[in-house]
Amino acid sequence: MRKIKTVMLIMASLWCVCASSQSLAYSKDESKVLQEHESDLQQFVDRVSEDAYVTLCLKYRVDVKDRLHLMNLVKDREYRKYAHNFLDNTPRQRVMEKMKIDSLFQDSIDALLIPENHEISGRSISMALKLAKPLKLSSKKYTFIMDKAISFARMKRKNPTVWFAKSEMDAMKKVLTRKQIETVLNEKNRYEAHFNACRIWNDLEKAKLTEELDSVGQMYLLEKYFTLDMFYRDYFVGDDETMRNNLDELYKNRPDGIRMHEALNTRKRVNAEAKEEKKKRVSNTYAW
């Protein structure tokens, strides 16, 4: 009796988790099996579910507030799959049903993981979900963006090299203002912009070209330049003419650090070419 109560409590909690999605609900046959074979369930499925949950936590960042939800989703998935071991199906039918269950639950699991793990779907749309509170997104807009992010995740899972940058940006433009998108893209590109600015500054510093430059001011201008450069490339993706016009205008007003770095690279290239030419002349002189 105690075991039966335990199983029923587990099932009740799992039903609550998937109440918003009818496709995740137990079938009558699955529910019957879960009640009739509770001892087998607890002996095997709990361990499989635990391992699957820990695997996800090791592979992805999981927000503390989402951990219980994720654990219940994983447990729900494994209980439903295990129930099919007791149904009178052919091996092919059994495997197909388990694959279908995996597919159904993947969307719900992705919905929890995407905001903190931008490699699952598009990086830009994932960042928009992460910044939902600062952006003050309504539940309707959040749902729209999440549905798009999940569809991109499905595409990426089928083909890791698929390109959907324009579709990603088009989806965001439907519900976000340009200012909101700018906030999203700048946050997405923040570390790369800082890295590029530091790379430029370090090269100039090694060449002893920074003595007369204000480091704070130049770093600010360099980061701003790279931030705008990446924003234009992201925002105007698919519109090559508009992108190029904005990038050209940005380049015309590039900071001194960029100009000096270009001059430094030109000098290095000229010196390397001169060195190579000298090497060829010496080689030809002693050629037999």
Residue frames relative to the residue before (quaternion, step in Angstrom):
aa qw qx qy qz dx dy dz
M 1.0000 0.0000 0.0000 0.0000 0.00 0.00 0.00
R 0.6499 0.5268 -0.3121 0.4503 3.55 0.99 -0.90
K 0.6463 0.5220 -0.3194 0.4559 3.57 1.02 -0.85
I 0.6393 0.5310 -0.3270 0.4498 3.55 0.98 -0.86
K 0.6449 0.5187 -0.3204 0.4608 3.57 0.96 -0.86
T 0.6338 0.5445 -0.3264 0.4419 3.56 1.02 -0.85
V 0.6698 0.4951 -0.2952 0.4680 3.54 0.90 -0.95
M 0.6574 0.5128 -0.3192 0.4506 3.58 0.94 -0.84
L 0.6252 0.5283 -0.3343 0.4672 3.60 1.08 -0.69
I 0.6318 0.5273 -0.3238 0.4669 3.54 1.02 -0.86
M 0.6802 0.4958 -0.2913 0.4546 3.55 0.86 -1.00
A 0.6354 0.5354 -0.3346 0.4446 3.58 0.99 -0.79
S 0.6678 0.4953 -0.3056 0.4641 3.57 0.94 -0.87
L 0.6643 0.5033 -0.3077 0.4590 3.55 1.02 -0.76
W 0.6030 0.5434 -0.3565 0.4626 3.57 1.10 -0.66
C 0.6307 0.5367 -0.3336 0.4503 3.58 1.04 -0.76
V 0.6314 0.5548 -0.3277 0.4314 3.54 1.02 -0.85
C 0.8024 0.2896 -0.1410 0.5024 3.57 0.85 -0.96
A 0.2823 0.7995 -0.4954 0.1889 3.59 1.20 0.37
S 0.6780 0.5053 -0.2946 0.4452 3.56 1.10 -0.66
S 0.7591 0.3019 -0.1844 0.5465 3.59 1.22 -0.20
Q 0.3385 -0.7799 0.4919 0.1875 3.55 -0.26 1.28
S 0.6107 0.5864 -0.3527 0.3984 3.59 1.09 -0.66
L 0.6760 0.4830 -0.2971 0.4706 3.60 1.20 -0.41
A 0.4921 0.6883 -0.4205 0.3276 3.59 1.25 -0.15
Y 0.5614 -0.5996 0.4579 0.3400 3.55 -1.20 0.63
S 0.3956 -0.6574 0.5756 0.2829 3.55 -1.15 0.63
K 0.6670 -0.4914 0.3604 0.4286 3.58 -1.26 0.27
D 0.6517 0.5172 -0.3180 0.4546 3.59 0.96 -0.86
E 0.6533 0.5081 -0.3165 0.4636 3.59 0.96 -0.83
S 0.6483 0.5209 -0.3177 0.4554 3.58 0.93 -0.87
K 0.6499 0.5204 -0.3142 0.4562 3.57 0.98 -0.84
V 0.6565 0.5083 -0.3100 0.4631 3.57 0.94 -0.89
L 0.6592 0.5291 -0.3141 0.4323 3.58 0.90 -0.90
Q 0.6799 0.4684 -0.2954 0.4806 3.57 1.06 -0.64
E 0.6992 0.4880 -0.2756 0.4439 3.59 1.02 -0.74
H 0.7916 0.2772 -0.1298 0.5289 3.60 1.12 -0.61
E 0.1064 0.8532 -0.5045 0.0783 3.55 1.02 0.85
S 0.6355 0.5423 -0.3502 0.4236 3.62 0.97 -0.73
D 0.6523 0.5008 -0.3053 0.4801 3.58 0.99 -0.83
L 0.6162 0.5641 -0.3410 0.4312 3.56 1.05 -0.79
Q 0.7291 0.4387 -0.2518 0.4611 3.55 0.72 -1.05
Q 0.6467 0.5407 -0.3198 0.4326 3.56 1.08 -0.69
F 0.8091 0.2808 -0.1161 0.5030 3.57 0.95 -0.84
V 0.7305 0.4771 -0.2653 0.4103 3.56 0.65 -1.14
D 0.6091 0.5621 -0.3652 0.4239 3.59 0.98 -0.71
R 0.6672 0.4937 -0.2990 0.4709 3.58 0.99 -0.83
V 0.6419 0.5130 -0.3170 0.4735 3.59 0.98 -0.83
S 0.6580 0.5131 -0.3023 0.4608 3.58 0.97 -0.89
E 0.6439 0.5280 -0.3145 0.4557 3.54 0.98 -0.86
D 0.6645 0.4994 -0.2996 0.4683 3.57 0.93 -0.90
A 0.6555 0.5149 -0.3108 0.4567 3.57 0.97 -0.86
Y 0.6487 0.5177 -0.3064 0.4662 3.57 1.02 -0.82
V 0.6685 0.4914 -0.2987 0.4717 3.58 0.89 -0.93
T 0.6074 0.5575 -0.3487 0.4457 3.58 1.04 -0.75
L 0.6590 0.4994 -0.3024 0.4743 3.58 0.96 -0.86
C 0.6636 0.5085 -0.3020 0.4580 3.58 0.98 -0.84
L 0.6528 0.4957 -0.3118 0.4806 3.59 1.12 -0.61
K 0.7095 0.4679 -0.2513 0.4631 3.57 1.05 -0.76
Y 0.8072 0.1985 -0.0679 0.5517 3.58 1.06 -0.80
R 0.4887 -0.5864 0.5399 0.3547 3.52 -1.36 0.24
V 0.0740 -0.7983 0.5977 0.0068 3.56 -0.79 1.05
D 0.4224 -0.7075 0.5116 0.2435 3.57 -0.67 1.14
V 0.5942 -0.6052 0.3992 0.3484 3.56 -0.98 0.89
K 0.6797 0.5071 -0.2967 0.4392 3.58 0.93 -0.90
D 0.7074 0.4603 -0.2578 0.4704 3.61 1.20 -0.41
R 0.4749 0.7250 -0.4232 0.2641 3.59 1.21 -0.26
L 0.6664 0.4875 -0.3146 0.4682 3.60 0.89 -0.86
H 0.6314 0.5326 -0.3224 0.4622 3.56 1.00 -0.86
L 0.6646 0.4991 -0.3005 0.4678 3.58 0.92 -0.93
M 0.6458 0.5235 -0.3240 0.4516 3.57 0.91 -0.88
N 0.6729 0.4918 -0.2977 0.4655 3.59 0.96 -0.84
L 0.6215 0.5339 -0.3424 0.4598 3.57 1.04 -0.71
V 0.6640 0.4990 -0.2963 0.4715 3.55 0.91 -0.95
K 0.6619 0.4994 -0.3074 0.4670 3.57 0.92 -0.88
D 0.6265 0.5379 -0.3267 0.4599 3.57 0.98 -0.86
R 0.6561 0.5227 -0.3045 0.4512 3.57 0.91 -0.95
E 0.7111 0.4638 -0.2686 0.4550 3.58 0.81 -0.99
Y 0.6208 0.5275 -0.3483 0.4638 3.61 1.05 -0.66
R 0.6647 0.4973 -0.3099 0.4636 3.58 0.93 -0.86
K 0.6520 0.5064 -0.3203 0.4645 3.59 0.96 -0.81
Y 0.6736 0.5080 -0.3056 0.4413 3.56 0.90 -0.90
A 0.5797 0.6008 -0.3729 0.4048 3.58 1.11 -0.66
H 0.6507 0.5409 -0.3196 0.4266 3.59 1.07 -0.67
N 0.5198 0.6144 -0.4244 0.4150 3.60 1.24 -0.08
F 0.7231 0.4266 -0.2288 0.4928 3.57 1.25 -0.47
L 0.5851 0.5763 -0.3786 0.4268 3.59 1.24 -0.07
D 0.5108 -0.6711 0.4557 0.2847 3.55 -1.11 0.74
N 0.3037 0.7378 -0.5352 0.2775 3.55 0.33 1.33
T 0.5464 -0.5662 0.4831 0.3840 3.55 -1.28 0.28
P 0.6688 -0.4870 0.3529 0.4371 3.63 -1.17 0.35
R 0.6498 0.5194 -0.3219 0.4520 3.58 0.97 -0.84
Q 0.6551 0.5052 -0.3126 0.4667 3.59 0.92 -0.88
R 0.6482 0.5328 -0.3136 0.4445 3.56 0.97 -0.90
V 0.6808 0.4820 -0.2845 0.4725 3.56 0.90 -0.93
M 0.6416 0.5297 -0.3229 0.4511 3.57 0.98 -0.84
E 0.6477 0.5120 -0.3149 0.4682 3.58 1.00 -0.83
K 0.6599 0.5012 -0.3129 0.4642 3.58 0.96 -0.81
M 0.6320 0.5177 -0.3271 0.4749 3.58 1.04 -0.74
K 0.6309 0.5299 -0.3230 0.4656 3.57 1.03 -0.79
I 0.6480 0.5138 -0.3112 0.4683 3.58 0.97 -0.85
D 0.6270 0.5314 -0.3313 0.4634 3.59 0.96 -0.85
S 0.6677 0.5101 -0.2932 0.4562 3.55 0.93 -0.94
L 0.6532 0.5252 -0.3139 0.4461 3.58 0.95 -0.88
F 0.7270 0.4419 -0.2436 0.4657 3.55 0.88 -0.92
Q 0.5396 0.6477 -0.4057 0.3532 3.60 1.15 -0.50
D 0.6360 0.5362 -0.3324 0.4445 3.60 0.97 -0.81
S 0.6765 0.4908 -0.2949 0.4632 3.58 0.91 -0.90
I 0.6438 0.5043 -0.3126 0.4832 3.57 1.05 -0.76
D 0.6431 0.5201 -0.3189 0.4628 3.57 0.97 -0.85
A 0.6184 0.5649 -0.3458 0.4229 3.59 0.99 -0.79
L 0.6695 0.4768 -0.2935 0.4882 3.59 1.09 -0.65
L 0.7459 0.4514 -0.2217 0.4366 3.56 0.98 -0.87
I 0.5800 0.6553 -0.3700 0.3119 3.61 0.99 -0.81
P 0.6692 0.5153 -0.3451 0.4094 3.67 0.77 -0.83
E 0.7587 0.3501 -0.1995 0.5118 3.61 1.09 -0.60
N 0.7490 0.3098 -0.1732 0.5595 3.60 1.26 -0.22
H 0.1507 -0.8762 0.4542 0.0581 3.53 0.28 1.33
E 0.5630 0.6015 -0.3937 0.4076 3.59 1.24 -0.07
I 0.5497 0.6267 -0.3966 0.3845 3.61 1.20 -0.31
S 0.7812 0.1196 -0.0384 0.6116 3.56 1.00 -0.89
G 0.7459 -0.3123 0.2623 0.5265 3.61 -1.05 -0.68
R 0.5342 -0.6580 0.4265 0.3159 3.58 -0.95 0.84
S 0.6714 0.5099 -0.3072 0.4415 3.58 0.94 -0.85
I 0.7066 0.4528 -0.2710 0.4715 3.57 0.79 -0.99
S 0.6074 0.5415 -0.3478 0.4658 3.59 1.15 -0.58
M 0.6442 0.5102 -0.3172 0.4733 3.58 1.03 -0.79
A 0.6049 0.5513 -0.3569 0.4502 3.59 1.07 -0.69
L 0.6563 0.4945 -0.3034 0.4824 3.59 1.02 -0.78
K 0.6311 0.5337 -0.3265 0.4585 3.57 1.02 -0.75
L 0.7436 0.3803 -0.1967 0.5135 3.57 1.06 -0.82
A 0.2285 0.8253 -0.4955 0.1454 3.60 1.21 0.36
K 0.6880 0.4810 -0.2938 0.4571 3.61 0.88 -0.88
P 0.6736 0.4706 -0.3170 0.4736 3.66 0.79 -0.87
L 0.6851 0.4693 -0.2796 0.4819 3.59 1.08 -0.70
K 0.3114 -0.7796 0.4789 0.2566 3.57 1.33 -0.26
L 0.1592 0.8123 -0.5394 0.1545 3.55 0.88 0.98
S 0.4304 -0.6635 0.5432 0.2817 3.55 -1.03 0.77
S 0.6463 -0.5187 0.3751 0.4153 3.58 -1.21 0.37
K 0.6181 0.5543 -0.3389 0.4425 3.58 1.09 -0.71
K 0.6827 0.4675 -0.2841 0.4844 3.59 0.91 -0.91
Y 0.6258 0.5339 -0.3396 0.4560 3.58 1.01 -0.80
T 0.6575 0.5113 -0.3072 0.4603 3.58 0.93 -0.90
F 0.6346 0.5305 -0.3276 0.4566 3.58 0.98 -0.86
I 0.6895 0.4759 -0.2804 0.4685 3.58 0.85 -0.98
M 0.6472 0.5179 -0.3217 0.4577 3.59 0.98 -0.83
D 0.6318 0.5300 -0.3363 0.4548 3.61 0.95 -0.82
K 0.6533 0.4989 -0.3066 0.4800 3.58 1.00 -0.82
A 0.6507 0.5244 -0.3153 0.4496 3.58 0.94 -0.90
I 0.6515 0.5067 -0.3102 0.4718 3.58 1.01 -0.80
S 0.6418 0.5125 -0.3325 0.4634 3.59 0.99 -0.76
F 0.6407 0.5025 -0.3229 0.4825 3.60 1.06 -0.71
A 0.6203 0.5437 -0.3363 0.4544 3.58 1.07 -0.72
R 0.6249 0.5274 -0.3332 0.4694 3.58 1.05 -0.76
M 0.6491 0.5169 -0.3090 0.4648 3.56 0.96 -0.92
K 0.6849 0.4959 -0.2816 0.4535 3.57 0.91 -0.94
R 0.6323 0.5295 -0.3350 0.4555 3.57 1.07 -0.69
K 0.6673 0.4841 -0.2952 0.4830 3.58 1.06 -0.73
N 0.7973 0.0241 0.0267 0.6025 3.56 1.05 -0.85
P 0.3078 -0.8048 0.4802 0.1643 3.62 -0.08 1.28
T 0.7076 0.4487 -0.2675 0.4759 3.62 1.15 -0.45
V 0.3814 0.7455 -0.4794 0.2627 3.61 1.25 0.07
W 0.2700 -0.7607 0.5744 0.1361 3.59 -1.08 0.82
F 0.1164 0.8037 -0.5733 0.1089 3.57 -0.61 1.11
A 0.2132 0.8242 -0.5016 0.1540 3.59 1.19 0.54
K 0.6745 0.4842 -0.3080 0.4646 3.60 0.92 -0.85
S 0.6447 0.5122 -0.3227 0.4668 3.59 0.95 -0.83
E 0.6192 0.5492 -0.3252 0.4574 3.55 1.08 -0.80
M 0.7009 0.4540 -0.2676 0.4808 3.59 0.86 -0.97
D 0.6167 0.5437 -0.3465 0.4517 3.60 1.00 -0.74
A 0.6474 0.5202 -0.3172 0.4578 3.58 0.98 -0.84
M 0.6697 0.4967 -0.3020 0.4622 3.59 0.92 -0.86
K 0.6535 0.5301 -0.3151 0.4390 3.59 1.00 -0.80
K 0.5912 0.5909 -0.3665 0.4086 3.59 1.17 -0.44
V 0.8188 0.2365 -0.0986 0.5137 3.60 1.05 -0.70
L 0.7191 0.3957 -0.2467 0.5151 3.60 1.23 -0.25
T 0.4690 -0.6394 0.5229 0.3127 3.56 -1.17 0.57
R 0.6584 -0.4894 0.3729 0.4336 3.57 -1.26 0.28
K 0.6345 0.5351 -0.3334 0.4471 3.59 0.99 -0.79
Q 0.6512 0.5048 -0.3159 0.4704 3.59 0.97 -0.81
I 0.6571 0.5005 -0.3081 0.4721 3.57 0.97 -0.87
E 0.6169 0.5417 -0.3421 0.4572 3.57 1.05 -0.74
T 0.6292 0.5273 -0.3252 0.4693 3.57 1.03 -0.80
V 0.6597 0.5158 -0.2967 0.4591 3.57 0.96 -0.93
L 0.7135 0.4617 -0.2650 0.4555 3.58 0.78 -1.03
N 0.6424 0.5223 -0.3319 0.4520 3.59 0.98 -0.76
E 0.6487 0.4959 -0.3174 0.4822 3.56 1.05 -0.73
K 0.6326 0.5373 -0.3210 0.4562 3.57 1.02 -0.82
N 0.7723 0.3759 -0.1723 0.4823 3.56 0.95 -0.94
R 0.3807 0.7835 -0.4463 0.2049 3.58 1.29 -0.15
Y 0.7089 0.4611 -0.2807 0.4539 3.59 0.76 -0.98
E 0.6567 0.5040 -0.3184 0.4620 3.58 0.97 -0.79
A 0.6280 0.5253 -0.3350 0.4664 3.59 1.01 -0.75
H 0.6580 0.5006 -0.3023 0.4744 3.57 0.97 -0.85
F 0.6408 0.5278 -0.3193 0.4570 3.57 0.98 -0.85
N 0.6723 0.4937 -0.2986 0.4638 3.60 0.88 -0.91
A 0.6398 0.5176 -0.3254 0.4657 3.58 1.00 -0.79
C 0.6591 0.5003 -0.3057 0.4710 3.59 0.96 -0.85
R 0.6251 0.5427 -0.3374 0.4482 3.58 1.02 -0.76
I 0.6523 0.5036 -0.3067 0.4763 3.58 0.94 -0.89
W 0.6855 0.4932 -0.2896 0.4505 3.57 0.81 -1.01
N 0.6566 0.5168 -0.3163 0.4491 3.60 0.92 -0.85
D 0.6335 0.5240 -0.3262 0.4665 3.59 1.03 -0.79
L 0.6669 0.4910 -0.2959 0.4761 3.57 0.96 -0.87
E 0.6440 0.5295 -0.3172 0.4519 3.55 1.03 -0.80
K 0.6462 0.5156 -0.3167 0.4651 3.60 0.98 -0.81
A 0.6983 0.4412 -0.2567 0.5018 3.57 1.13 -0.69
K 0.4178 -0.7340 0.4350 0.3122 3.58 1.38 0.12
L 0.4377 0.6977 -0.4501 0.3450 3.56 0.95 0.93
T 0.6082 0.5968 -0.3367 0.4006 3.59 1.25 0.14
E 0.3990 0.7620 -0.4532 0.2339 3.60 1.27 -0.10
E 0.7723 0.3418 -0.1880 0.5014 3.59 0.97 -0.78
L 0.5830 0.5819 -0.3657 0.4333 3.57 1.28 0.21
D 0.4255 -0.6560 0.5597 0.2745 3.54 -1.15 0.67
S 0.3808 -0.7701 0.4615 0.2212 3.58 -0.31 1.24
V 0.6654 0.5033 -0.3075 0.4576 3.59 0.91 -0.92
G 0.6891 0.4897 -0.2814 0.4540 3.55 0.86 -0.97
Q 0.6829 0.4876 -0.2893 0.4607 3.57 0.94 -0.89
M 0.6334 0.5187 -0.3385 0.4639 3.59 1.00 -0.76
Y 0.6233 0.5315 -0.3365 0.4645 3.58 1.03 -0.75
L 0.6892 0.4825 -0.2782 0.4635 3.57 0.90 -0.97
L 0.6424 0.5244 -0.3218 0.4569 3.57 1.03 -0.79
E 0.6652 0.4898 -0.3018 0.4759 3.58 0.90 -0.90
K 0.6393 0.5212 -0.3245 0.4630 3.58 1.00 -0.82
Y 0.6372 0.5368 -0.3222 0.4494 3.57 1.00 -0.84
F 0.7136 0.4408 -0.2653 0.4755 3.59 0.78 -0.99
T 0.5994 0.5571 -0.3559 0.4513 3.60 1.11 -0.64
L 0.6771 0.4760 -0.2811 0.4858 3.59 0.95 -0.90
D 0.6153 0.5584 -0.3406 0.4399 3.57 1.00 -0.84
M 0.7129 0.4402 -0.2567 0.4817 3.59 0.85 -0.96
F 0.5966 0.5605 -0.3635 0.4446 3.58 1.10 -0.64
Y 0.6693 0.4973 -0.3018 0.4622 3.59 0.87 -0.94
R 0.6597 0.5119 -0.3124 0.4530 3.59 0.95 -0.84
D 0.6804 0.4694 -0.2818 0.4872 3.58 1.05 -0.76
Y 0.7244 0.4839 -0.2583 0.4175 3.55 0.72 -1.12
F 0.7780 0.3161 -0.1614 0.5184 3.58 0.97 -0.86
V 0.2360 0.7905 -0.5303 0.1953 3.59 1.18 0.49
G 0.7749 0.2902 -0.2437 0.5059 3.57 -0.86 1.02
D 0.7019 0.3437 -0.2388 0.5764 3.58 1.29 -0.30
D 0.1755 -0.8631 0.4647 0.0905 3.54 0.48 1.26
E 0.6582 0.5275 -0.3240 0.4284 3.60 0.92 -0.83
T 0.6771 0.4734 -0.2905 0.4828 3.58 0.88 -0.93
M 0.6289 0.5342 -0.3332 0.4562 3.56 1.00 -0.80
R 0.6824 0.4961 -0.2854 0.4547 3.56 0.85 -0.99
N 0.6362 0.5314 -0.3323 0.4499 3.61 0.96 -0.80
N 0.6778 0.4825 -0.2854 0.4758 3.57 0.96 -0.88
L 0.6613 0.4975 -0.3085 0.4690 3.59 0.99 -0.81
D 0.6321 0.5283 -0.3331 0.4586 3.59 1.02 -0.75
E 0.6600 0.4999 -0.3049 0.4706 3.58 0.94 -0.87
L 0.6349 0.5237 -0.3199 0.4692 3.57 1.03 -0.79
Y 0.6687 0.5155 -0.2979 0.4453 3.56 0.94 -0.92
K 0.6125 0.5574 -0.3494 0.4383 3.58 1.05 -0.71
N 0.7587 0.3285 -0.1709 0.5360 3.57 1.14 -0.65
R 0.2385 0.7994 -0.5167 0.1927 3.57 1.15 0.60
P 0.5504 -0.6414 0.4240 0.3253 3.61 -1.07 0.69
D 0.6927 -0.4869 0.3361 0.4125 3.56 -1.27 0.41
G 0.6087 0.5789 -0.3564 0.4091 3.57 1.02 -0.73
I 0.6474 0.5042 -0.3097 0.4804 3.58 1.04 -0.78
R 0.6531 0.5171 -0.3106 0.4578 3.58 0.92 -0.92
M 0.6742 0.4941 -0.2929 0.4643 3.57 0.92 -0.91
H 0.6472 0.5177 -0.3164 0.4617 3.57 1.04 -0.78
E 0.6223 0.5246 -0.3341 0.4753 3.58 1.07 -0.72
A 0.6497 0.5078 -0.3105 0.4729 3.59 0.98 -0.86
L 0.6314 0.5334 -0.3216 0.4620 3.56 1.04 -0.80
N 0.6708 0.4911 -0.2951 0.4709 3.59 0.93 -0.89
T 0.6229 0.5321 -0.3344 0.4658 3.58 1.07 -0.75
R 0.6533 0.5105 -0.3080 0.4666 3.58 0.96 -0.89
K 0.6457 0.5153 -0.3197 0.4641 3.59 0.97 -0.82
R 0.6640 0.5097 -0.3034 0.4553 3.56 0.98 -0.88
V 0.6495 0.5127 -0.3094 0.4687 3.59 0.98 -0.89
N 0.6606 0.5043 -0.3037 0.4659 3.58 0.95 -0.87
A 0.6518 0.5107 -0.3129 0.4653 3.56 1.02 -0.82
E 0.6547 0.5047 -0.3080 0.4709 3.58 1.01 -0.82
A 0.6452 0.5164 -0.3163 0.4659 3.57 1.03 -0.82
K 0.6432 0.5232 -0.3131 0.4632 3.55 1.04 -0.83
E 0.6601 0.5040 -0.2981 0.4705 3.56 1.00 -0.84
E 0.6409 0.5212 -0.3183 0.4650 3.58 1.04 -0.80
K 0.6422 0.5180 -0.3131 0.4704 3.57 1.00 -0.84
K 0.6329 0.5384 -0.3162 0.4578 3.56 1.03 -0.84
K 0.6523 0.5115 -0.3082 0.4667 3.58 1.03 -0.82
R 0.6510 0.5216 -0.3197 0.4494 3.60 0.98 -0.87
V 0.6453 0.5071 -0.3165 0.4757 3.58 0.97 -0.85
S 0.6535 0.5225 -0.3125 0.4498 3.55 0.98 -0.88
N 0.6680 0.4978 -0.2967 0.4668 3.59 1.02 -0.83
T 0.5986 0.5820 -0.3521 0.4231 3.58 1.10 -0.70
Y 0.7757 0.3300 -0.1720 0.5097 3.58 0.94 -0.89
A 0.4197 0.6976 -0.4802 0.3265 3.57 1.25 0.26
W 0.3728 -0.7290 0.5303 0.2199 3.61 -0.92 0.86
